[in-house]
Amino acid sequence: MLLGFSSTTPAIAESEDSQSAVTECPGYADHLRIARAYLERSDRRNALFELKQARELLRECQAEEESENALASRATWHHAS
């Protein structure tokens, strides 16, 4: 039973990361919805384009978050000195 639980843990973590990306990165979910719609019409070319757009937007959001975290960390460090 423990083995079954441990094998699902990464999926849960990935799901939480995906949910976070959807809520913290405006537009990301829209690209995913559009890609799904293209796939339902068997339009793989446009679906792939939308998925690439979603990935690029997610990278930009992650870079912004890392930058904000670094600035906050530096501000805290200087304030504590």
N, C-alpha and C positions, 0 to 999 in steps of 0.2 A: 504494500500500500504506500509506503514511503517513497518507493521508486516512482510510482505513478504521480505523486505530488511533485517530486523534484523535476520530473520531465515536463510538467506544465508551467513551472515557475518562469522560465524564460518567455513563454508566450504571454503570460500575465504582465511581465515587465515591459515587453514590447507593446502590448496593448495600452498600458498606462503612458508610455512615451508617445504613442500615436495620438492618444487623446490630448495630451499636453500640447503636441504640435498643432493640433486642430484648433485648440482654444487660444493659443498664444501666438499664432502666426496667421493673421488675416489673409484670406485668399487661398490658403493651402487647401482647405476642404473643397472650395469651389473648383479648383483644378482637378481634384480627385473625382468629384461628381461628374464633371464634364468628360473626363477620361472614361468613366464607367459607362456613360451614355454612348460614347463612341464605340466602346467595346460591345455594347448590346446591339449596335447596328453593324457589327463586324468591321468597323473602320479602325483597323489597327494603327495605321499611319498617324491619324490625328490623335488617337488615344495615347500613343507613345509621345507625341509632342506635348500633350497636356501633362503627362507624367513627368516629363523632363522639366516643364515649367514649375510643377509642384516641387520637384526636388531642388531646383535652383532657388525658389522662394524660401523653402525650408532652410537651406544653407545660409541665405541672407539673414533670416530670423535668428538662427543659431549664432552667427557671427555678431549680430547686434547684441544678443544676450550675453555673449562672452565679453564683449567690450564693456557693456554696462556693469557686469560683475567685476571686471578688472578695475574700473573706475571706482566702484563702491569699495572695493578692497583697499585701494590706495587711499581713498578718503578716510576710511576707518583707521588705517595704519598711521596716517599723518595726524589725525585727531587724537589718537592714543598717545602720541609722543610728547 
